[in-house]
Structure formats: C-alpha cells, structure tokens
Amino acid sequence: MMSRKEHLQLNGFRTILSNYASINLGVSTKVALFYPNIIPVPRPLIILPAVLNAWWVSGFTASMKSNL
C-alpha cells in the first residue's frame, strides 16, 4: 500500500483507519470525533482448543522471542 503511495489518497487513508479501528481498543475518541464513519475491518475468530499442548506453546513462544 505504501509502496504504491495509496496511503496518500483518501481511500488509502480510510483503509488505514479501518485497520486501526480493528485492533485492540479501536480508535481513540479524538480520531472518532474527526472520522465518525470509520468501519472496522472484521477480525477472524480464532478458536483455540480447551487444552493446549505445553510443548507447542513453549516452542511457539520461543520462536516468537527469537524473531524479535
């Protein structure tokens, strides 16, 4: 998006705001006042099993830590 300079156009900026509205707590009240028609992008529902394999969790977090 940025390499194609789409973020400089109104539609690109709206796309960025929609993505921003989808993460964690959503947009701040100040942003919501300036852009009241922001529609958050739907987030996929991830269903985890009731019991996680401890080895999988350990490996997943170890690999994530090494990537930072």
PDB file with SEQRES, HELIX, SHEET and CRYST1 records, atoms N, CA, C and O in Angstrom:
SEQRES   1 A   68  MET MET SER ARG LYS GLU HIS LEU GLN LEU ASN GLY PHE          
SEQRES   2 A   68  ARG THR ILE LEU SER ASN TYR ALA SER ILE ASN LEU GLY          
SEQRES   3 A   68  VAL SER THR LYS VAL ALA LEU PHE TYR PRO ASN ILE ILE          
SEQRES   4 A   68  PRO VAL PRO ARG PRO LEU ILE ILE LEU PRO ALA VAL LEU          
SEQRES   5 A   68  ASN ALA TRP TRP VAL SER GLY PHE THR ALA SER MET LYS          
SEQRES   6 A   68  SER ASN LEU                                                  
HELIX    1 AA1 GLU A    6  LEU A    8  5                                   3    
HELIX    2 AA2 LEU A   10  SER A   22  1                                  13    
HELIX    3 AA3 THR A   29  PHE A   34  1                                   6    
HELIX    4 AA4 ALA A   54  ASN A   67  1                                  14    
CRYST1    1.000    1.000    1.000  90.00  90.00  90.00 P 1           1          
ATOM      1  N   MET A   1       0.818  -1.178   0.000  1.00  0.00           N  
ATOM      2  CA  MET A   1       0.000   0.000   0.000  1.00  0.00           C  
ATOM      3  C   MET A   1       0.872   1.257   0.000  1.00  0.00           C  
ATOM      4  O   MET A   1       0.665   2.164  -0.806  1.00  0.00           O  
ATOM      5  N   MET A   2       1.827   1.300   0.890  1.00  0.00           N  
ATOM      6  CA  MET A   2       2.671   2.495   0.963  1.00  0.00           C  
ATOM      7  C   MET A   2       3.636   2.564  -0.217  1.00  0.00           C  
ATOM      8  O   MET A   2       3.960   3.655  -0.686  1.00  0.00           O  
ATOM      9  N   SER A   3       4.096   1.421  -0.698  1.00  0.00           N  
ATOM     10  CA  SER A   3       5.000   1.446  -1.847  1.00  0.00           C  
ATOM     11  C   SER A   3       4.276   1.930  -3.100  1.00  0.00           C  
ATOM     12  O   SER A   3       4.897   2.495  -4.000  1.00  0.00           O  
ATOM     13  N   ARG A   4       2.964   1.708  -3.157  1.00  0.00           N  
ATOM     14  CA  ARG A   4       2.162   2.192  -4.280  1.00  0.00           C  
ATOM     15  C   ARG A   4       1.608   3.589  -4.019  1.00  0.00           C  
ATOM     16  O   ARG A   4       0.866   4.129  -4.839  1.00  0.00           O  
ATOM     17  N   LYS A   5       1.970   4.174  -2.876  1.00  0.00           N  
ATOM     18  CA  LYS A   5       1.557   5.534  -2.476  1.00  0.00           C  
ATOM     19  C   LYS A   5       0.038   5.674  -2.312  1.00  0.00           C  
ATOM     20  O   LYS A   5      -0.510   6.768  -2.442  1.00  0.00           O  
ATOM     21  N   GLU A   6      -0.641   4.536  -2.020  1.00  0.00           N  
ATOM     22  CA  GLU A   6      -2.088   4.583  -1.826  1.00  0.00           C  
ATOM     23  C   GLU A   6      -2.470   5.292  -0.539  1.00  0.00           C  
ATOM     24  O   GLU A   6      -3.572   5.831  -0.430  1.00  0.00           O  
ATOM     25  N   HIS A   7      -1.572   5.298   0.435  1.00  0.00           N  
ATOM     26  CA  HIS A   7      -1.879   5.933   1.711  1.00  0.00           C  
ATOM     27  C   HIS A   7      -2.012   7.451   1.589  1.00  0.00           C  
ATOM     28  O   HIS A   7      -2.509   8.106   2.506  1.00  0.00           O  
ATOM     29  N   LEU A   8      -1.580   7.999   0.488  1.00  0.00           N  
ATOM     30  CA  LEU A   8      -1.677   9.443   0.281  1.00  0.00           C  
ATOM     31  C   LEU A   8      -3.030   9.865  -0.282  1.00  0.00           C  
ATOM     32  O   LEU A   8      -3.351  11.053  -0.300  1.00  0.00           O  
ATOM     33  N   GLN A   9      -3.817   8.910  -0.738  1.00  0.00           N  
ATOM     34  CA  GLN A   9      -5.149   9.180  -1.266  1.00  0.00           C  
ATOM     35  C   GLN A   9      -6.184   8.972  -0.161  1.00  0.00           C  
ATOM     36  O   GLN A   9      -5.910   8.299   0.832  1.00  0.00           O  
ATOM     37  N   LEU A  10      -7.349   9.540  -0.332  1.00  0.00           N  
ATOM     38  CA  LEU A  10      -8.402   9.454   0.682  1.00  0.00           C  
ATOM     39  C   LEU A  10      -8.823   8.005   0.930  1.00  0.00           C  
ATOM     40  O   LEU A  10      -9.001   7.606   2.081  1.00  0.00           O  
ATOM     41  N   ASN A  11      -8.981   7.225  -0.118  1.00  0.00           N  
ATOM     42  CA  ASN A  11      -9.384   5.826   0.072  1.00  0.00           C  
ATOM     43  C   ASN A  11      -8.322   5.035   0.825  1.00  0.00           C  
ATOM     44  O   ASN A  11      -8.660   4.199   1.663  1.00  0.00           O  
ATOM     45  N   GLY A  12      -7.060   5.279   0.549  1.00  0.00           N  
ATOM     46  CA  GLY A  12      -5.984   4.609   1.265  1.00  0.00           C  
ATOM     47  C   GLY A  12      -5.966   4.990   2.734  1.00  0.00           C  
ATOM     48  O   GLY A  12      -5.752   4.145   3.603  1.00  0.00           O  
ATOM     49  N   PHE A  13      -6.190   6.259   3.002  1.00  0.00           N  
ATOM     50  CA  PHE A  13      -6.237   6.728   4.391  1.00  0.00           C  
ATOM     51  C   PHE A  13      -7.407   6.092   5.137  1.00  0.00           C  
ATOM     52  O   PHE A  13      -7.276   5.733   6.307  1.00  0.00           O  
ATOM     53  N   ARG A  14      -8.552   5.951   4.464  1.00  0.00           N  
ATOM     54  CA  ARG A  14      -9.704   5.292   5.077  1.00  0.00           C  
ATOM     55  C   ARG A  14      -9.414   3.823   5.353  1.00  0.00           C  
ATOM     56  O   ARG A  14      -9.864   3.282   6.363  1.00  0.00           O  
ATOM     57  N   THR A  15      -8.675   3.180   4.473  1.00  0.00           N  
ATOM     58  CA  THR A  15      -8.287   1.790   4.688  1.00  0.00           C  
ATOM     59  C   THR A  15      -7.415   1.666   5.929  1.00  0.00           C  
ATOM     60  O   THR A  15      -7.593   0.746   6.727  1.00  0.00           O  
ATOM     61  N   ILE A  16      -6.488   2.577   6.091  1.00  0.00           N  
ATOM     62  CA  ILE A  16      -5.617   2.575   7.268  1.00  0.00           C  
ATOM     63  C   ILE A  16      -6.457   2.783   8.530  1.00  0.00           C  
ATOM     64  O   ILE A  16      -6.244   2.095   9.528  1.00  0.00           O  
ATOM     65  N   LEU A  17      -7.396   3.709   8.500  1.00  0.00           N  
ATOM     66  CA  LEU A  17      -8.254   3.957   9.661  1.00  0.00           C  
ATOM     67  C   LEU A  17      -9.127   2.746   9.983  1.00  0.00           C  
ATOM     68  O   LEU A  17      -9.363   2.452  11.155  1.00  0.00           O  
ATOM     69  N   SER A  18      -9.607   2.045   8.965  1.00  0.00           N  
ATOM     70  CA  SER A  18     -10.419   0.841   9.195  1.00  0.00           C  
ATOM     71  C   SER A  18      -9.593  -0.247   9.867  1.00  0.00           C  
ATOM     72  O   SER A  18     -10.076  -0.938  10.764  1.00  0.00           O  
ATOM     73  N   ASN A  19      -8.352  -0.394   9.433  1.00  0.00           N  
ATOM     74  CA  ASN A  19      -7.467  -1.372  10.069  1.00  0.00           C  
ATOM     75  C   ASN A  19      -7.149  -0.956  11.502  1.00  0.00           C  
ATOM     76  O   ASN A  19      -7.116  -1.792  12.406  1.00  0.00           O  
ATOM     77  N   TYR A  20      -6.919   0.327  11.701  1.00  0.00           N  
ATOM     78  CA  TYR A  20      -6.633   0.865  13.030  1.00  0.00           C  
ATOM     79  C   TYR A  20      -7.798   0.642  13.983  1.00  0.00           C  
ATOM     80  O   TYR A  20      -7.599   0.356  15.164  1.00  0.00           O  
ATOM     81  N   ALA A  21      -9.014   0.775  13.465  1.00  0.00           N  
ATOM     82  CA  ALA A  21     -10.203   0.593  14.291  1.00  0.00           C  
ATOM     83  C   ALA A  21     -10.393  -0.864  14.699  1.00  0.00           C  
ATOM     84  O   ALA A  21     -11.115  -1.144  15.656  1.00  0.00           O  
ATOM     85  N   SER A  22      -9.763  -1.789  13.995  1.00  0.00           N  
ATOM     86  CA  SER A  22      -9.945  -3.215  14.264  1.00  0.00           C  
ATOM     87  C   SER A  22      -9.027  -3.763  15.346  1.00  0.00           C  
ATOM     88  O   SER A  22      -9.281  -4.847  15.871  1.00  0.00           O  
ATOM     89  N   ILE A  23      -7.979  -3.049  15.689  1.00  0.00           N  
ATOM     90  CA  ILE A  23      -7.013  -3.598  16.634  1.00  0.00           C  
ATOM     91  C   ILE A  23      -7.332  -3.173  18.063  1.00  0.00           C  
ATOM     92  O   ILE A  23      -7.724  -2.034  18.316  1.00  0.00           O  
ATOM     93  N   ASN A  24      -7.160  -4.087  18.967  1.00  0.00           N  
ATOM     94  CA  ASN A  24      -7.295  -3.897  20.417  1.00  0.00           C  
ATOM     95  C   ASN A  24      -8.476  -3.031  20.826  1.00  0.00           C  
ATOM     96  O   ASN A  24      -9.616  -3.482  20.724  1.00  0.00           O  
ATOM     97  N   LEU A  25      -8.251  -1.823  21.279  1.00  0.00           N  
ATOM     98  CA  LEU A  25      -9.321  -0.980  21.809  1.00  0.00           C  
ATOM     99  C   LEU A  25      -9.994  -0.112  20.759  1.00  0.00           C  
ATOM    100  O   LEU A  25     -10.906   0.647  21.086  1.00  0.00           O  
ATOM    101  N   GLY A  26      -9.573  -0.204  19.526  1.00  0.00           N  
ATOM    102  CA  GLY A  26     -10.169   0.603  18.462  1.00  0.00           C  
ATOM    103  C   GLY A  26      -9.578   1.996  18.412  1.00  0.00           C  
ATOM    104  O   GLY A  26      -8.495   2.243  18.941  1.00  0.00           O  
ATOM    105  N   VAL A  27     -10.289   2.891  17.779  1.00  0.00           N  
ATOM    106  CA  VAL A  27      -9.788   4.255  17.612  1.00  0.00           C  
ATOM    107  C   VAL A  27      -9.980   5.055  18.897  1.00  0.00           C  
ATOM    108  O   VAL A  27     -10.860   4.767  19.708  1.00  0.00           O  
ATOM    109  N   SER A  28      -9.150   6.047  19.053  1.00  0.00           N  
ATOM    110  CA  SER A  28      -9.282   6.930  20.204  1.00  0.00           C  
ATOM    111  C   SER A  28     -10.492   7.838  20.006  1.00  0.00           C  
ATOM    112  O   SER A  28     -11.012   7.962  18.897  1.00  0.00           O  
ATOM    113  N   THR A  29     -10.925   8.457  21.068  1.00  0.00           N  
ATOM    114  CA  THR A  29     -12.091   9.339  20.979  1.00  0.00           C  
ATOM    115  C   THR A  29     -11.810  10.541  20.078  1.00  0.00           C  
ATOM    116  O   THR A  29     -12.709  11.032  19.396  1.00  0.00           O  
ATOM    117  N   LYS A  30     -10.582  11.006  20.076  1.00  0.00           N  
ATOM    118  CA  LYS A  30     -10.226  12.148  19.232  1.00  0.00           C  
ATOM    119  C   LYS A  30     -10.333  11.778  17.752  1.00  0.00           C  
ATOM    120  O   LYS A  30     -10.863  12.553  16.956  1.00  0.00           O  
ATOM    121  N   VAL A  31      -9.838  10.613  17.388  1.00  0.00           N  
ATOM    122  CA  VAL A  31      -9.932  10.162  15.996  1.00  0.00           C  
ATOM    123  C   VAL A  31     -11.392   9.922  15.628  1.00  0.00           C  
ATOM    124  O   VAL A  31     -11.815  10.262  14.523  1.00  0.00           O  
ATOM    125  N   ALA A  32     -12.161   9.342  16.538  1.00  0.00           N  
ATOM    126  CA  ALA A  32     -13.576   9.080  16.276  1.00  0.00           C  
ATOM    127  C   ALA A  32     -14.361  10.378  16.075  1.00  0.00           C  
ATOM    128  O   ALA A  32     -15.330  10.396  15.315  1.00  0.00           O  
ATOM    129  N   LEU A  33     -13.966  11.445  16.733  1.00  0.00           N  
ATOM    130  CA  LEU A  33     -14.634  12.727  16.534  1.00  0.00           C  
ATOM    131  C   LEU A  33     -14.383  13.280  15.136  1.00  0.00           C  
ATOM    132  O   LEU A  33     -15.293  13.830  14.514  1.00  0.00           O  
ATOM    133  N   PHE A  34     -13.164  13.139  14.642  1.00  0.00           N  
ATOM    134  CA  PHE A  34     -12.815  13.657  13.320  1.00  0.00           C  
ATOM    135  C   PHE A  34     -13.311  12.753  12.192  1.00  0.00           C  
ATOM    136  O   PHE A  34     -13.631  13.234  11.105  1.00  0.00           O  
ATOM    137  N   TYR A  35     -13.375  11.458  12.446  1.00  0.00           N  
ATOM    138  CA  TYR A  35     -13.779  10.481  11.434  1.00  0.00           C  
ATOM    139  C   TYR A  35     -14.860   9.567  12.020  1.00  0.00           C  
ATOM    140  O   TYR A  35     -14.567   8.424  12.373  1.00  0.00           O  
ATOM    141  N   PRO A  36     -16.097  10.046  12.129  1.00  0.00           N  
ATOM    142  CA  PRO A  36     -17.147   9.268  12.801  1.00  0.00           C  
ATOM    143  C   PRO A  36     -17.641   8.059  12.001  1.00  0.00           C  
ATOM    144  O   PRO A  36     -18.295   7.191  12.578  1.00  0.00           O  
ATOM    145  N   ASN A  37     -17.360   7.966  10.723  1.00  0.00           N  
ATOM    146  CA  ASN A  37     -17.894   6.889   9.884  1.00  0.00           C  
ATOM    147  C   ASN A  37     -16.891   5.768   9.644  1.00  0.00           C  
ATOM    148  O   ASN A  37     -16.986   5.070   8.634  1.00  0.00           O  
ATOM    149  N   ILE A  38     -15.944   5.580  10.538  1.00  0.00           N  
ATOM    150  CA  ILE A  38     -14.950   4.521  10.381  1.00  0.00           C  
ATOM    151  C   ILE A  38     -15.621   3.177  10.639  1.00  0.00           C  
ATOM    152  O   ILE A  38     -16.280   2.985  11.661  1.00  0.00           O  
ATOM    153  N   ILE A  39     -15.446   2.254   9.702  1.00  0.00           N  
ATOM    154  CA  ILE A  39     -15.989   0.900   9.852  1.00  0.00           C  
ATOM    155  C   ILE A  39     -14.806  -0.044  10.056  1.00  0.00           C  
ATOM    156  O   ILE A  39     -13.978  -0.193   9.158  1.00  0.00           O  
ATOM    157  N   PRO A  40     -14.713  -0.692  11.237  1.00  0.00           N  
ATOM    158  CA  PRO A  40     -13.588  -1.604  11.479  1.00  0.00           C  
ATOM    159  C   PRO A  40     -13.614  -2.803  10.531  1.00  0.00           C  
ATOM    160  O   PRO A  40     -14.680  -3.290  10.156  1.00  0.00           O  
ATOM    161  N   VAL A  41     -12.442  -3.262  10.156  1.00  0.00           N  
ATOM    162  CA  VAL A  41     -12.310  -4.462   9.335  1.00  0.00           C  
ATOM    163  C   VAL A  41     -12.665  -5.657  10.212  1.00  0.00           C  
ATOM    164  O   VAL A  41     -12.207  -5.733  11.353  1.00  0.00           O  
ATOM    165  N   PRO A  42     -13.470  -6.591   9.710  1.00  0.00           N  
ATOM    166  CA  PRO A  42     -13.813  -7.760  10.533  1.00  0.00           C  
ATOM    167  C   PRO A  42     -12.573  -8.577  10.883  1.00  0.00           C  
ATOM    168  O   PRO A  42     -11.721  -8.836  10.033  1.00  0.00           O  
ATOM    169  N   ARG A  43     -12.491  -8.972  12.141  1.00  0.00           N  
ATOM    170  CA  ARG A  43     -11.376  -9.797  12.600  1.00  0.00           C  
ATOM    171  C   ARG A  43     -11.781 -11.258  12.569  1.00  0.00           C  
ATOM    172  O   ARG A  43     -12.909 -11.595  12.929  1.00  0.00           O  
ATOM    173  N   PRO A  44     -10.878 -12.131  12.145  1.00  0.00           N  
ATOM    174  CA  PRO A  44     -11.233 -13.547  12.139  1.00  0.00           C  
ATOM    175  C   PRO A  44     -11.356 -14.087  13.566  1.00  0.00           C  
ATOM    176  O   PRO A  44     -10.609 -13.692  14.461  1.00  0.00           O  
ATOM    177  N   LEU A  45     -12.292 -14.976  13.752  1.00  0.00           N  
ATOM    178  CA  LEU A  45     -12.481 -15.607  15.049  1.00  0.00           C  
ATOM    179  C   LEU A  45     -11.550 -16.805  15.133  1.00  0.00           C  
ATOM    180  O   LEU A  45     -11.625 -17.710  14.303  1.00  0.00           O  
ATOM    181  N   ILE A  46     -10.684 -16.817  16.117  1.00  0.00           N  
ATOM    182  CA  ILE A  46      -9.735 -17.904  16.311  1.00  0.00           C  
ATOM    183  C   ILE A  46     -10.175 -18.698  17.526  1.00  0.00           C  
ATOM    184  O   ILE A  46     -10.237 -18.179  18.640  1.00  0.00           O  
ATOM    185  N   ILE A  47     -10.476 -19.951  17.294  1.00  0.00           N  
ATOM    186  CA  ILE A  47     -10.929 -20.823  18.368  1.00  0.00           C  
ATOM    187  C   ILE A  47      -9.785 -21.747  18.756  1.00  0.00           C  
ATOM    188  O   ILE A  47      -9.322 -22.552  17.949  1.00  0.00           O  
ATOM    189  N   LEU A  48      -9.337 -21.624  19.993  1.00  0.00           N  
ATOM    190  CA  LEU A  48      -8.265 -22.470  20.496  1.00  0.00           C  
ATOM    191  C   LEU A  48      -8.856 -23.694  21.170  1.00  0.00           C  
ATOM    192  O   LEU A  48      -9.960 -23.635  21.711  1.00  0.00           O  
ATOM    193  N   PRO A  49      -8.126 -24.810  21.142  1.00  0.00           N  
ATOM    194  CA  PRO A  49      -8.621 -25.989  21.858  1.00  0.00           C  
ATOM    195  C   PRO A  49      -8.646 -25.728  23.364  1.00  0.00           C  
ATOM    196  O   PRO A  49      -7.935 -24.858  23.866  1.00  0.00           O  
ATOM    197  N   ALA A  50      -9.470 -26.488  24.068  1.00  0.00           N  
ATOM    198  CA  ALA A  50      -9.611 -26.304  25.515  1.00  0.00           C  
ATOM    199  C   ALA A  50      -8.292 -26.577  26.235  1.00  0.00           C  
ATOM    200  O   ALA A  50      -7.966 -25.901  27.211  1.00  0.00           O  
ATOM    201  N   VAL A  51      -7.536 -27.561  25.757  1.00  0.00           N  
ATOM    202  CA  VAL A  51      -6.256 -27.903  26.377  1.00  0.00           C  
ATOM    203  C   VAL A  51      -5.161 -27.738  25.329  1.00  0.00           C  
ATOM    204  O   VAL A  51      -5.189 -28.381  24.280  1.00  0.00           O  
ATOM    205  N   LEU A  52      -4.210 -26.880  25.622  1.00  0.00           N  
ATOM    206  CA  LEU A  52      -3.094 -26.666  24.704  1.00  0.00           C  
ATOM    207  C   LEU A  52      -1.923 -27.570  25.080  1.00  0.00           C  
ATOM    208  O   LEU A  52      -1.675 -27.821  26.259  1.00  0.00           O  
ATOM    209  N   ASN A  53      -1.222 -28.047  24.089  1.00  0.00           N  
ATOM    210  CA  ASN A  53      -0.037 -28.852  24.313  1.00  0.00           C  
ATOM    211  C   ASN A  53       1.072 -27.934  24.828  1.00  0.00           C  
ATOM    212  O   ASN A  53       1.426 -26.964  24.157  1.00  0.00           O  
ATOM    213  N   ALA A  54       1.611 -28.218  25.981  1.00  0.00           N  
ATOM    214  CA  ALA A  54       2.635 -27.364  26.600  1.00  0.00           C  
ATOM    215  C   ALA A  54       3.876 -27.251  25.720  1.00  0.00           C  
ATOM    216  O   ALA A  54       4.509 -26.197  25.682  1.00  0.00           O  
ATOM    217  N   TRP A  55       4.230 -28.320  25.013  1.00  0.00           N  
ATOM    218  CA  TRP A  55       5.406 -28.274  24.133  1.00  0.00           C  
ATOM    219  C   TRP A  55       5.174 -27.336  22.954  1.00  0.00           C  
ATOM    220  O   TRP A  55       6.087 -26.629  22.528  1.00  0.00           O  
ATOM    221  N   TRP A  56       3.956 -27.332  22.432  1.00  0.00           N  
ATOM    222  CA  TRP A  56       3.628 -26.447  21.322  1.00  0.00           C  
ATOM    223  C   TRP A  56       3.694 -24.988  21.778  1.00  0.00           C  
ATOM    224  O   TRP A  56       4.275 -24.146  21.092  1.00  0.00           O  
ATOM    225  N   VAL A  57       3.102 -24.693  22.929  1.00  0.00           N  
ATOM    226  CA  VAL A  57       3.108 -23.328  23.450  1.00  0.00           C  
ATOM    227  C   VAL A  57       4.537 -22.873  23.705  1.00  0.00           C  
ATOM    228  O   VAL A  57       4.900 -21.745  23.371  1.00  0.00           O  
ATOM    229  N   SER A  58       5.348 -23.742  24.292  1.00  0.00           N  
ATOM    230  CA  SER A  58       6.735 -23.408  24.575  1.00  0.00           C  
ATOM    231  C   SER A  58       7.507 -23.131  23.289  1.00  0.00           C  
ATOM    232  O   SER A  58       8.261 -22.160  23.212  1.00  0.00           O  
ATOM    233  N   GLY A  59       7.323 -23.970  22.292  1.00  0.00           N  
ATOM    234  CA  GLY A  59       8.001 -23.766  21.014  1.00  0.00           C  
ATOM    235  C   GLY A  59       7.522 -22.530  20.293  1.00  0.00           C  
ATOM    236  O   GLY A  59       8.318 -21.816  19.683  1.00  0.00           O  
ATOM    237  N   PHE A  60       6.221 -22.269  20.356  1.00  0.00           N  
ATOM    238  CA  PHE A  60       5.669 -21.088  19.695  1.00  0.00           C  
ATOM    239  C   PHE A  60       6.218 -19.815  20.325  1.00  0.00           C  
ATOM    240  O   PHE A  60       6.628 -18.901  19.610  1.00  0.00           O  
ATOM    241  N   THR A  61       6.231 -19.743  21.642  1.00  0.00           N  
ATOM    242  CA  THR A  61       6.725 -18.529  22.296  1.00  0.00           C  
ATOM    243  C   THR A  61       8.233 -18.394  22.136  1.00  0.00           C  
ATOM    244  O   THR A  61       8.738 -17.277  22.030  1.00  0.00           O  
ATOM    245  N   ALA A  62       8.951 -19.490  22.118  1.00  0.00           N  
ATOM    246  CA  ALA A  62      10.399 -19.435  21.923  1.00  0.00           C  
ATOM    247  C   ALA A  62      10.723 -18.931  20.530  1.00  0.00           C  
ATOM    248  O   ALA A  62      11.644 -18.132  20.362  1.00  0.00           O  
ATOM    249  N   SER A  63       9.983 -19.382  19.526  1.00  0.00           N  
ATOM    250  CA  SER A  63      10.260 -18.947  18.164  1.00  0.00           C  
ATOM    251  C   SER A  63       9.859 -17.481  17.980  1.00  0.00           C  
ATOM    252  O   SER A  63      10.503 -16.755  17.223  1.00  0.00           O  
ATOM    253  N   MET A  64       8.819 -17.050  18.654  1.00  0.00           N  
ATOM    254  CA  MET A  64       8.414 -15.650  18.572  1.00  0.00           C  
ATOM    255  C   MET A  64       9.455 -14.749  19.216  1.00  0.00           C  
ATOM    256  O   MET A  64       9.743 -13.666  18.706  1.00  0.00           O  
ATOM    257  N   LYS A  65      10.011 -15.181  20.313  1.00  0.00           N  
ATOM    258  CA  LYS A  65      11.012 -14.392  21.008  1.00  0.00           C  
ATOM    259  C   LYS A  65      12.270 -14.243  20.160  1.00  0.00           C  
ATOM    260  O   LYS A  65      12.897 -13.184  20.156  1.00  0.00           O  
ATOM    261  N   SER A  66      12.637 -15.296  19.449  1.00  0.00           N  
ATOM    262  CA  SER A  66      13.849 -15.229  18.644  1.00  0.00           C  
ATOM    263  C   SER A  66      13.666 -14.343  17.418  1.00  0.00           C  
ATOM    264  O   SER A  66      14.648 -13.875  16.842  1.00  0.00           O  
ATOM    265  N   ASN A  67      12.403 -14.105  17.007  1.00  0.00           N  
ATOM    266  CA  ASN A  67      12.149 -13.266  15.845  1.00  0.00           C  
ATOM    267  C   ASN A  67      12.124 -11.782  16.182  1.00  0.00           C  
ATOM    268  O   ASN A  67      12.137 -10.949  15.276  1.00  0.00           O  
ATOM    269  N   LEU A  68      12.090 -11.439  17.452  1.00  0.00           N  
ATOM    270  CA  LEU A  68      12.002 -10.020  17.827  1.00  0.00           C  
ATOM    271  C   LEU A  68      13.314  -9.334  17.766  1.00  0.00           C  
ATOM    272  O   LEU A  68      13.400  -8.140  18.053  1.00  0.00           O  
TER     273      LEU A  68                                                      
END                                                                             
